[in-house]
Amino acid sequence: MAEYKLVVCGHGGVGKSALTVRFIQGNFLEKYDPTIEDSYRKQVEVDGVACLLDILDTAGQDEYSALRDAYMKTGQGFVIVYDITDTLSLDTVTNLREKILRTKQAADVPIMLVGNKVDLEDKRVVAKSKGEELAQEYKCSFMETSAKTNHNVKELFEQLVREINQYQDRNPAASSSKSAGGSSKKKGGCALL
């Protein structure tokens, strides 16, 4: 079974943990409790193929940035979350993306840009078009979600798996790191562990 290492990052309070817990456990976290880091695993089926998702929910606070950087090295796909009711959270997206690319030493990495909290439409300050423009500039996928209403949560993680697969098809060398346990589909050659 293919295994995927996903990293969820974004400014503090944007709903990273709420999205992750909604996807993994199916419930919504009402109370905000800042995360240092949490790791979750879930077996899912994407496009008829069983896969194991290893999801790392990172801290949004700057004092934990060294930890986040370490996790970025092992991540295969990234969810960068911002809050549609907070322009400051959108401002951090560029820095996070640059940090991911620098850490991965790549110009292209599977990234989903996510505008969260669409259930708070009446408090929206970041237009959907702004997120779409940024995603187009970064050549990444974009989606708006709500952990509270479960809008696009499952779709977000499934789309990221598709993005990783497309990336690995374009970059065969990246496939060798698909699964540290070696359970990814083999494309020949050898894998260094």
N, C-alpha and C positions, 0 to 999 in steps of 0.2 A: 504494500500500500504506500502510495506517495505521501511524503510528509512535507509540510510547508511551515516555515518559520515566519510569522507575521509580527510586525511591531506597530503598535498603536501609539502615536505621539501627538502632541499639541500643547497649547498653552494650558495652564491650570484652570480647572473649572469648566472646560468646554464639553465635557460629557464622555471622555474616553472610557472611563470605567463603566459608566452607564451603558454605553454601546456594547462593550465587551461582555458584561454580565447579562445584558438582555439577550445577546446572541448565544452565549454558553448555557445560561440557566433559564432563560425565558421570563425573567422578572425585571422590574425597573427599580433602580436604586433612587429613592426619594431624597435621602440625606447625602449631602456632599461631604466626603471624608477624603482629604488629599492622599493620593497613592504614592508610595515610594516605588514599588514595582510589584506586580502580580503576574503570574504565569498561569495560563489556562490551556487545556487540551480538549479538543472535540473532534469526533469522527463525523464527517459529513459526506454527502454525495454531491458532486458538482458535474453537471452534464453527463450523468450516468456512471461516473467514476468515483469510487470510494477514496477518500483522502483523510489524513489526520492533520488537523491544524494545531499548531503550537503557537498560541497568541500571547505576546508579551504586552501588558498594559503598563506603560511607562509613566513616570512622574512628570507633571507639567511644570513643577517649580524648578527654578534655576539652580538651587543648591544641589540638585540631584543630576545635573547635566553630565557629569563624568560617568555615572551609572548608565544613563541613556546612551551615551556614545559607545560604550562597550557592547550594548545590546544591538546597536545599529550594525556592528561588524558582522554579526551572525544572521541578521534578518535577510529574508529573501524578498519580502514585499512589505510595503509601508502604508499605513493609513495615517494621513495628516489631517487632524480634526480641528475645525474652528467653530465658534459659536456664532450663529447668524444674528445674535443680539449684542455682539461685542466686537467692535472694530479692532480693538487691540489684539484680540485673538487671531484675527486675519493677518495682522501685521507680522506675527511671529512665523507664519507659514513659510515665507521666503527663507528665513534663517534656518528653519528646520530642514527644508529641502536641500539647501546648500550644505548643511552639516551631513545629511545622509549621503549626498553625492561625494563629498570629500572623504567621509569615512569608508565608503564602499569603493573609493577610487574609480568611479565610473561616471560617464556623462549621462547614462540612461539606466534607471532602476525602476522596477514596478512600484508605482505610487498611486494611491487613490486619494484625491483631495475631497474632504467631506465637510459640508456645511451642516452642522447638527442643530437640533432644537427647533425644527420647523413647526412643532406644535405651538411655539410662541410667535406665530406669524405677526400678531398685533404689536410685538416688541422688536420686530426685525429692523436692523440698521445696516445689514450687509445684503445688498441685492443679489439674487440668484445669478444674475448676469455677471456680477463681479467674480464670483467663484468660477463660473464657466470660462470667463476670459483668462483667469489665472491658470486654470487647468489647460487651456489651449496653449498658452504661452509656455507652460512646463511640459507639454506633450504627455499629459497624464489624464486618467479618467476622473470624472467629477460626479458626485452624487449628493443630494441633500437627504438627511435622515432625521428621525426622531426616536431616541431610545424610549421615550415615554409612551409613544403610540405604536412602537415597533415598525415605523415606516422605513422601508428600505434597509433594515438592519441585516437580515439574512442575505439580501441581494448584494450589499456592500462587500461582505466577506467572500461570497461566491465570485463576484467580479474580480476581486483581487487575485484569487486563485487562477482565474482565466488569464489575467495580466501576467502572472508569473510564468504560466505555461507558454504564452506567446513570447515572452522575453527569452525563455530558455530555448525555444525553437529558433529564435534569431541569433542567440549566443550559446552555441552548444557547450562551450567551456563552462558556462554557469550551471549546467545540468549536474556536474559532478558534485556540486554542493547541495543538491536538492534535498538530500537526506543524509544526515550524519550517520545514521544507522545502516545506510546502504540499501534501503528498501525502495528506492526510487526505480522507475523503469530504466533499464540499462540501455545505453546507446553505444556500447562498445568502449574499448579502451580501459583505463583503470582509474580508480578514484583514490585520492590521497586522503587519509583520515587523520 
